[in-house]
Amino acid sequence: MPGTLYVVATPIGNLADLTPRAREVLAGVALIAAEDTRHTRQLLQSCGIDTALTSLHEHNETQKSTELVARLARGESIALVSDAGTPLVSDPGFDLVAAARSQGIAVIAIPGACAAIAALSIAGLPTARFVFEGFLPAKSGARSERLEQLVREERTLIFYEAPHRLVEVLRDMVRIFGAERRASISRELTKRFETTYSGTLAQLSEAAERDSDMTRGEIVIIVSGAPATTEALAIDSDKLLRVLREELPPSQAAKIAARLTGRKRSELYKVPGEK
């Protein structure tokens, strides 16, 4: 019989958050596939676990998945972990899980910590419907384009962000989402210096400019969704683009129309009927 692939959530900071079931699985499998074996070895040592480790990260995942699925098919059970939190959530593991599923191998979740859900649960923003966007593009132009695509998104938005980019990301969010949009920033969740900041995007942007502590550690940004639109407020994007094109260069007209209508900028460069 084939083995089982266990997708195991690990602590995002506080080691006491590792569940008893996760400990049992990590101690009982034949092999642990880890994003960084050095990091995971420290976790295992703190628990007195000596299971063998192998690396599985973004640079070797495709090749390594074939090898691991072969071992699963031979009857070995394997645990998949990332450096922190739930694997596959902005972390490696998708190729391995998909490959195992395609071969009829059992894949079982061992749930636990997830920074996105932890931050959402304490943000004080709507939780009934939300969308996880992960990391925004590092380059300013691509990041702005992604944010423009989300301007009309009514669900609560969840982002991960690197601390050294927080100030510029918040500036972009103020410019594109608007200064008064409500938001929350959680840093260093479950760790000694865990802090959550709440306010408007403008307030949080100003705070990040003057408080260096905000730009330290792992960061989750939660942004409230756009206000619900009504039919009466619906915008005819083609008509809007024609008006803007009378006053502005095509690229700038398309950019503004995209922000106001929620359509992609690339779709709005040409007005229907133009040759």
SULRAQUI-V471638 format. One record per backbone hydrogen bond with DSSP energy under -0.5 kcal/mol. NH is the residue of the N-H (numbers start at 1). CO is the residue of the C=O. E is the energy in kcal/mol with one decimal. If there is no record, write none. Layout:
BEGIN
NH,CO,E  NH,CO,E
END
This chain:
BEGIN
3,72,-3.5  5,106,-2.7  6,4,-0.6  6,78,-3.0  7,5,-0.5  7,108,-2.7  8,6,-0.8  8,80,-2.5  9,7,-0.5  9,110,-2.5  10,85,-2.0  15,13,-0.6  17,14,-2.0  18,15,-1.7  23,19,-2.1  24,20,-2.2  25,21,-2.3  26,22,-2.7  27,23,-2.0  28,24,-1.2  29,25,-1.8  30,77,-2.0  31,77,-1.1  32,52,-2.0  33,79,-3.2  34,32,-0.7  34,54,-2.9  35,81,-0.8  40,36,-2.4  41,37,-2.3  42,38,-1.3  43,39,-1.3  44,40,-2.6  45,41,-2.7  46,42,-1.8  47,43,-0.9  47,44,-0.8  48,44,-0.6  48,45,-0.8  49,44,-2.7  54,32,-2.3  56,34,-2.6  60,57,-1.2  61,57,-1.5  64,60,-3.0  65,61,-2.4  66,62,-0.9  67,63,-1.1  68,64,-2.5  69,65,-2.6  70,66,-1.7  71,67,-1.6  72,68,-2.4  73,69,-2.5  74,70,-1.2  75,72,-1.6  76,71,-2.0  78,4,-2.0  79,31,-2.4  80,6,-3.4  81,33,-2.6  81,79,-0.5  85,10,-1.8  88,92,-1.3  89,86,-1.5  90,88,-1.3  97,93,-2.4  98,94,-2.9  99,95,-2.4  100,96,-2.5  101,97,-2.5  102,98,-2.2  103,99,-0.9  103,100,-0.7  104,101,-1.7  105,100,-2.4  106,3,-0.5  108,5,-2.6  110,7,-3.1  111,109,-0.6  118,114,-2.5  119,115,-2.7  120,116,-2.1  121,117,-2.2  122,118,-0.7  122,119,-0.9  123,119,-0.6  123,120,-0.9  131,156,-2.8  133,131,-0.6  133,158,-3.1  134,158,-0.7  136,160,-0.7  143,139,-2.5  144,140,-2.6  145,141,-2.0  146,142,-2.1  147,143,-2.4  148,144,-2.4  149,145,-1.4  150,146,-0.6  150,147,-1.0  151,148,-0.9  153,150,-1.5  156,129,-1.9  157,223,-3.2  158,131,-2.1  159,221,-2.8  160,134,-1.9  161,219,-1.8  165,162,-1.7  166,162,-0.5  166,163,-1.1  169,165,-2.4  170,166,-2.6  171,167,-1.8  172,168,-2.1  173,169,-2.3  174,170,-2.4  175,171,-2.2  176,172,-2.3  177,173,-2.7  178,173,-0.9  178,174,-1.0  181,178,-1.0  183,199,-2.8  184,222,-2.6  185,197,-2.7  186,220,-2.6  187,195,-2.7  188,218,-2.2  191,188,-2.0  194,191,-1.6  195,187,-1.9  197,185,-2.9  199,183,-1.9  201,181,-2.1  202,179,-2.2  204,200,-2.5  205,201,-2.5  206,202,-2.4  207,203,-2.2  208,204,-2.4  209,205,-1.5  210,206,-1.2  211,207,-2.3  212,210,-0.7  214,211,-1.3  215,212,-1.0  216,213,-1.1  219,161,-0.9  220,186,-2.6  221,159,-2.6  222,184,-3.1  223,157,-2.6  224,182,-2.7  226,153,-3.2  233,230,-1.0  234,230,-0.5  234,231,-1.1  237,235,-1.1  240,236,-2.7  241,237,-2.5  242,238,-1.9  243,239,-1.9  244,240,-2.5  245,241,-2.5  246,242,-0.8  246,243,-0.8  247,243,-0.5  247,244,-1.4  248,244,-2.3  253,249,-2.6  254,250,-2.6  255,251,-1.9  256,252,-2.3  257,253,-2.4  258,254,-2.2  259,255,-1.7  260,256,-1.9  261,257,-2.0  262,258,-2.3  267,264,-1.1  268,264,-0.5  268,265,-1.5  269,266,-0.5  274,271,-2.4
END
